[in-house]
Amino acid sequence: MPEKLHPNAARVASALRELGATGEIVVLPDSARTAAEAASAVGVDVGAIVKSMLFDADGAPLLVLTSGAHNVDVNLIARTAGAAKVRRATPEFVRAATGQPIGGVGPVGHPAPIRTLVDTWLGKHEVIWAAGGHPHAVFPTTFDELLRITGGTAVEVE
């Protein structure tokens, strides 16, 4: 890769290689903190963007990878996860659990494994784009590969 990756993106890139993923990190000239920004940057429908949302589920991190076109029903996720209380994680909780900032949380490359739920809607797209550990980094993948590399569970999120 011609340019040096941010350390967070480099960790995600390393994890992708170790996990046998096919996509490589693409560094964008502008931030892709939102699904709409990412979709515009890579030229796809917002539904093909993997929105990474970290939740605090009874004190443990729970990563929900959803289509950029969806909102997450927190009550549905709580029931699915078997958690008494699920709430959006604070920026500090996100950074502690993932080592990455909000707006750039990748599905892999975290300090420790995180329980992950993957929106079944992402399976409607041949190629999906996920964050690469930094707001300017993304990578292409597929629904099946995303499930495999995260050890995630396919679920409905809304």
C-alpha angles and dihedrals in degrees: 000000000000098000128053113255123231107257092251092051090046089055091051091047090051092049091049091053093046090050093049095244117166100217127084130209115271116201112216123210091226133039119275098194092141132049090242092053091048093047091051092047096052097032101242138120113276088243089067091060117098106225110204112212121178119204134189103235108187088325096312125103116255118187116207115193106197138170112270086237093061138077119212119244100219093198091052091048091049091053091045092049094043091236126147093212130021122178138162109277121243118245088254092052090048093050092046094049099040107020085228135101126251107266093038106048109143124206091243139024097073125145090249135008115281124205104251134199118194123205110241089216089074087069089071090073125074092212126023129187124224133187117268102214096279133062091248096047129083137156136200121241141146131252092250092047091048090054091048099047094045098039082230132164120236110235143155110255103189 
